[in-house]
Amino acid sequence: MGTIGLALCALAAAAALLLAARAITAAARRCRARTIRRQELEARHDAVQDSYGDFHVNLLDNLDRIALADVSVPHTARLIDALDVARDARIPTAPESLEEYRKSVTALELAWKAADHHARAKGADYLPEDDRRSIMQAQAALAIALDEHGYPAQRQLALRSALRLIETVIPVPRAAIASLEATTRLTLDRA
């Protein structure tokens, strides 16, 4: 093998290295793009979870959307199902699972919008008359409980009454109770 042969071998080796470097760079770029897409999907998923979580933590402020807390409402049931599917699809098992996750997050966003819109449109109108009356009385009691100009004992009693009335209609999460009690306690302490 002469000089030309060595030069051709070196050129072939350099070309092979260049092709390998390009392949590695392209693979790294695809991996970064897939990671960015996953992060974007996770942010969208988290946004829906946060909105639904905020609703539950502030349930007593959101009694006009009570249907979101009632899984017997078809829109809410579909939302709960979509939350479960998205949670399961979020676990990365293979690169192709990203497409499944994208579909589940899109379905979750649609289910959230539909359930929230339905809850806002219906309010408590879908409930039996007694339950609607309890919700209205609870809202009135909450107004008293949160009134900074009211007497502390009266406000505390109104808070207990509101919680009791609401729990006759739907279960109130402990986080919602704790949040409201903390808010009320702060305003009671200032009084």
N, C-alpha and C positions, 0 to 999 in steps of 0.2 A: 504494500500500500504506500503510495507516494504522498507527496505533499498535497496534491489535489484531493486524494482520498481522505486524508486527515482533515483537510479543510471542510470537505463535504460532511464528514462525520460530526465535526464540531458544529457546523451549521445546522445539521439535522438535530443534534442534541439541544442546541440553543432554541430551535423552533419548537421542539417538544417541551422544553422548559417554559417557553412563552405560552404555548397552548395550555399547559398545566396551570400556569399562573392565572391565565384568563379564566379557566374553568373554576379554579378555586375562588377567584374574585367574584365571578357570576354566582357561584353557590352561596358565598357569604352575603352578597347583595340580596339574593332571594330569601335567605334566612332572616336578614334584617327587615326586609319588606314584610315577611310573614309575622315577625315579632311586632312590628308597628301595627299591622292589621289586627292582631290579637289584642294588643293594648287598647286600640280604638274600640274594639268590640267589648272588651271588659269595661271600658269607661261608659259605654252606652248601657250595658247591663247594670252596672253600679248605679247609674242615674235613675233607672226605673226602680231598682231595689230601694234606693235612698228616698225617692218620692213616696213609695208605698210605705216604707218604714216611718217617714215623717207623718204620713196620714195617721198611722196607728199610734205613734207617740203623742200626737196632737189630736187624737180622736175626739176629745171633748170640744175642741175648737172647730171640728169638721162634721158636726152632726147633720149639716145640710147635705153631706155626701155619705150618709150612713150605709148605703148599699155596698160600698167598698169593704165594709167590715162583715158583710153577710154572705157567707159562701153558698147559701141557697139561691142567691141571685145568679142566673146563668153567666152574666158578664164577669162577675167576680170569680166564679168557679173556673172559667176559662183563663182568667188572669193567674190564678193559683196554679193551674196546670202548666201554663206557659213559664211561670217562675221555676217550677220543678224541672221542666225540660231544659231550660237555659242553664240552670245550675248543673245539671248532669252533663250537658254538652260543653260546659266551661272547662271540664277536666281534660287537659290535653293528652291525647293518647297517640295520635298520629297526625302528620301534616294535613291529611284529607279531612280530619275532624274540624279544621278551621271553617270549612264551608258549612258543615252541619251547625257549628256554633253560630255562624253568621245568620243562618236561616232561623235558628231558635231565638236569637236576640231580636231580629226583625219581627218575628211573631210575638215576642214578649212586648215590644214597644207598641205594636198594634193592639194587643190585648189590653195593655195599660190605658191607652188612649180611649179605647171603646168602653172599658169599665169605668174610668173616671168620668167620661162624658155622660154615660148612662146614669151614674150616681148623682152627678150635678143636675141632670135634667129631671130625674125622678125625686130627688130628695128623700123624704120619708113617706111619700105618697103611696108607695107600694105596700106599706105596712098596714096592719089592721088598725082600726080607729083607736083602740085603747093604747096601742104602742105609739101611734103618732101623738096622742095626747101626752103620754109619758115623755116623749122627746121634747115636746113644746114646754112642758113643765120643767124639764131638766135644763133647757136653754135659759128659761127665766131664772131658775135657781143659780145657774152658773153666772149669769149677769150680776146677781147679788153677791155671789162669792168673790167675784173679781172686782167689785166696786170698791175702790180705795177709800171712799168716803163713808162706807158702811161701818157698823160696829163689828169688831173682831169676832165676837161670839156668834153674831147673826151670820157673818160671812162663813164661818167654819161650819155652822149648821146647814147653811145653804149648799155648801160644797158636798157634805155628806148626803144630803137629800138628792142632789143632782146625780151623784154616783149611784145611789140606790135606784133611782128612776131609770137611769140608762141601763144598768145591769139587768133590769127586768126585760129589756129589749134585746140587748147583745152583751156578750162578755166584754169587759173593759180590760185591756192589757195592763199588767202591773206598771209597765214603763209609762203609760199614759197617766195612770193615777199618781205615780211618783212625780212626773213632770208638772202636773197640775197642782199637786200639794206643795211642791217646791215654789212654784210661781205664787200661789196664794199665800204661803208662809212668808215669802219675802215682802209681799205687800202688807200682810198683817203685821209683820215686825216693824215696818215703816210707820204704821198707824199709831 
